[in-house]
């Protein structure tokens, strides 16, 4: 989980509140420095604050560097014989160093692995304790002559700050995990929706033309005098075009099939003529049909006619009715055929499923079933807007 790929622009966008806060605190604390030697704390404080701001890039390395910087600052201040001012706890750290340590612990808990978060946190806390121990002789010699500080109160305050830093890190870690889970779920849902759309398109378009090829080939076997090669060649060309569109969708994200033309009536008439079935058409379209809805209607008609070719025998008529009123488009495809024993080319069993999915995705309803005395009926009602 280490954020080693966090670029500088994102880092600045994320860390500017912390950087601004630490800068303000540091500048305010400089006013409390009363001796020339006291200014030696400035380089150490600036280094510690800089490490805290850059911590999201490499959290564990930042914890190690922060530990080293705090201890080094406390050491050379001890050798100089001056205290860090103003000391926030008993002696060895000011508000800026304490805030930087808290921020680093929070980042570490949020982004590092468990063992690195624990070990890094222990090191930072140990550095703060070391700074207190190193600063105590210098501060106690001048400030704690007439009164004794309450170590319990300081320990309680330090514990509260530690819990706050760790709790903040855990909160953001949980939020990051939740966002990652939501993103993964969204990606999976989008991928599944795309697969389903491609499956429907493959079944509705390609299977339609392949079925036509099989039907014409069987007709040619039964009657050698009938020239079926032009029909087979035309259906094969259409199947290849549909496959190319599907490949284009997978490679470039383009539309998987052409949109309907400006006339839904003309498109349905073309499908009826192409099917080779005795189709009777009925139109009563009172509302303008959007292109996307028209495309789905064409697929429903196409699949219904394909199912008639595959599953029905002795078909004398197929009625296709298309009407719209009060914002609802109604489609009905009925045939009077007799169910054949073995479907042409076999059956994958996904035709009705795909049609139902198309209708439900558009907010409509779908039904299909046998009609009396013979035949099959497909009905769909789709909202126009």
Secondary structure, 3 states (H helix, E strand, C coil): CCCCCCCHHHHHHHHHHHHHHHHHHHHHHHCCCCCCHHHHHHHHHHHHHHHHHHHHHCHHHHHHHHHHHHHHHHHHHHHHCCCCCCCCCCCCCCHHHHHHHHHHHHHHHHHCCHHHHHHHHHHHHHHHHHHHHHHHHHHHHHHCCCCCCCHHHHHHHHHHHHHHHHHHHHHHHHHHHHHHHHHHHHHHHHHHHHHHHHHHHHHHHHHHHHHHHHHHHHHHHHCCCCCCHHHHHHHHHHHHHHHHHHHHHHHHCCCCCCCCCCCHHHHHHHHHHHHCCCEEEEEEECCCCCHHHHHHHHHHHHHHHHHHHHHEECCCCEEEEEEEECCEEEEEEEECCEECCCCCCCCCCCHHHHHHHHHHHCCCEEEEEECCCCCEEEEEEEECC
